């Protein structure tokens, strides 16, 4: 009980700290604005690959073959949301399904060769837009941004999933 009360006091103090809240809002706004602008600057996505589908296909490509339920967990999204994206990607010919040899009732998902090509093309456009945006940045600033973003992802995963889950994840899988 004491630990719970102490934790609530700490959280309450953090939430009441206006400077901290303003900083967190600025970080949130900056991250979302940067992602939105980079997505826009990268141009039109390959057919059948919208923004949400891009992230689902990217995660799928890094973990395939994988069950929908495991993909949903890895993306930290509701299975119905991931299912809608997979259905759209499947209709566009970007995702394939095969029976799970361990459980014939389940399906394993993988990108098709066309899905891999579309993902690579979209990724190249995004990376080009990012490189163009940071072209005037010194190398040290670019390296520092990568370091801080990786730290943010790692800390977020530890907070959301716990150290034991993160320790079992393949290297870099939780960053994609």
C-alpha positions in Angstrom: 0.0 0.0 0.0 2.8 2.4 0.9 4.5 1.8 -2.5 1.3 2.4 -4.3 0.7 5.6 -2.4 4.3 6.7 -3.0 4.0 5.9 -6.7 0.8 7.9 -7.0 2.4 10.9 -5.3 5.3 10.7 -7.7 3.0 10.5 -10.7 0.8 13.3 -9.4 3.9 15.5 -8.9 5.1 14.8 -12.4 1.7 15.6 -13.9 1.4 18.8 -11.9 4.8 19.9 -13.1 3.8 22.3 -15.9 7.2 22.6 -17.4 7.4 18.8 -17.7 4.0 18.5 -19.2 4.8 21.3 -21.7 8.0 19.6 -22.7 6.3 16.3 -23.2 3.6 18.0 -25.4 6.3 19.7 -27.4 8.1 16.3 -27.9 4.8 14.6 -28.9 3.9 17.4 -31.3 7.4 17.5 -32.9 7.6 13.7 -33.3 4.1 13.5 -35.0 4.7 16.5 -37.2 8.1 15.2 -38.3 6.6 11.8 -39.2 3.6 13.3 -41.0 5.8 15.7 -43.0 8.3 12.9 -43.9 5.5 10.7 -45.0 4.1 13.5 -47.2 7.6 14.4 -48.5 8.3 10.8 -49.5 5.6 11.0 -52.2 3.0 8.6 -53.3 3.3 5.1 -51.8 3.3 2.1 -54.0 -0.1 0.8 -54.9 -1.8 -0.9 -51.9 0.6 0.4 -49.4 -0.8 3.2 -47.3 0.9 4.6 -44.1 -0.6 2.1 -41.7 0.0 -0.7 -44.1 3.6 0.3 -44.4 4.3 -0.1 -40.7 2.4 -3.5 -40.6 4.3 -4.7 -43.7 7.6 -3.5 -42.3 7.1 -5.3 -39.0 5.9 -8.4 -40.8 8.9 -8.4 -43.1 11.2 -8.3 -40.0 9.5 -11.2 -38.3 8.0 -13.4 -41.1 6.7 -16.0 -41.1 4.4 -15.0 -38.2 0.9 -15.5 -37.0 -1.5 -12.6 -37.0 -1.8 -12.7 -33.2 2.0 -12.5 -32.7 2.2 -9.7 -35.3 -0.5 -7.8 -33.4 1.4 -8.2 -30.2 4.7 -7.1 -31.7 3.0 -4.0 -33.1 1.1 -3.5 -29.8 -2.1 -3.1 -31.8 -5.5 -4.7 -31.5 -5.7 -7.9 -33.7 -8.8 -6.5 -35.5 -6.8 -3.4 -36.6 -3.9 -5.6 -37.8 -6.3 -7.9 -39.5 -7.8 -5.0 -41.5 -4.4 -4.0 -42.7 -3.4 -7.5 -43.5 -6.6 -8.0 -45.5 -5.9 -4.9 -47.5 -2.2 -5.9 -48.1 -3.3 -9.4 -49.1 -5.9 -8.0 -51.6 -3.1 -5.9 -53.1 -0.9 -9.0 -53.4 1.6 -7.8 -50.9 1.1 -10.4 -48.2 0.8 -14.2 -48.5 -0.6 -16.8 -46.2 0.4 -20.4 -45.6 -0.7 -23.0 -43.1 1.2 -23.2 -39.9 2.9 -26.6 -39.9 2.6 -26.7 -36.1 -1.1 -25.9 -36.2 -3.1 -26.4 -39.4 -5.9 -24.2 -38.1 -3.6 -21.2 -38.0 -1.9 -19.3 -40.8 1.5 -17.8 -41.1 1.9 -14.5 -42.8 4.8 -13.3 -45.0 5.4 -10.6 -47.5 5.1 -11.7 -51.1 8.0 -10.8 -53.5 5.8 -7.9 -54.7 5.3 -6.9 -51.0 9.0 -6.9 -50.4 9.6 -4.8 -53.6 6.8 -2.3 -52.5 8.2 -2.1 -49.0 11.7 -1.5 -50.3 10.5 1.2 -52.7 8.4 2.9 -50.1 11.3 2.7 -47.6 13.7 4.2 -50.2 11.3 7.2 -50.7 11.0 7.7 -47.0 14.8 7.5 -46.4 15.4 9.9 -49.3 13.0 12.4 -47.8 14.6 12.0 -44.4 18.1 12.4 -45.8 17.0 15.5 -47.7 15.5 17.0 -44.6 18.7 16.5 -42.6 21.2 17.2 -45.4 22.5 20.4 -43.7 22.8 18.7 -40.3 26.3 17.9 -39.0 27.0 14.2 -38.8 27.2 14.5 -35.0 23.7 15.8 -34.8 22.3 13.0 -37.1 24.1 10.4 -34.9 22.8 12.0 -31.7 19.2 12.0 -33.1 19.5 8.2 -33.9 20.9 7.6 -30.4 18.1 9.5 -28.7 15.3 7.9 -30.8 16.7 4.4 -30.1 16.9 5.2 -26.4 13.3 6.5 -26.5 12.1 3.2 -28.2 14.0 1.1 -25.8 12.8 2.9 -22.7 9.2 2.9 -24.1 9.4 -0.9 -24.7 10.7 -1.5 -21.2 7.9 0.7 -19.7 5.2 -1.0 -21.8 6.4 -4.5 -22.0 8.8 -5.0 -19.1 12.5 -5.8 -19.1 12.0 -9.6 -19.4 10.0 -9.3 -22.6 12.4 -6.9 -24.2 15.3 -9.2 -23.3 13.6 -12.0 -25.2 13.0 -9.9 -28.3 15.4 -10.4 -31.2 17.9 -7.5 -31.5 16.4 -4.5 -33.2 13.0 -6.3 -33.7 11.3 -3.9 -31.3 12.8 -0.9 -33.1 11.2 -1.6 -36.5 
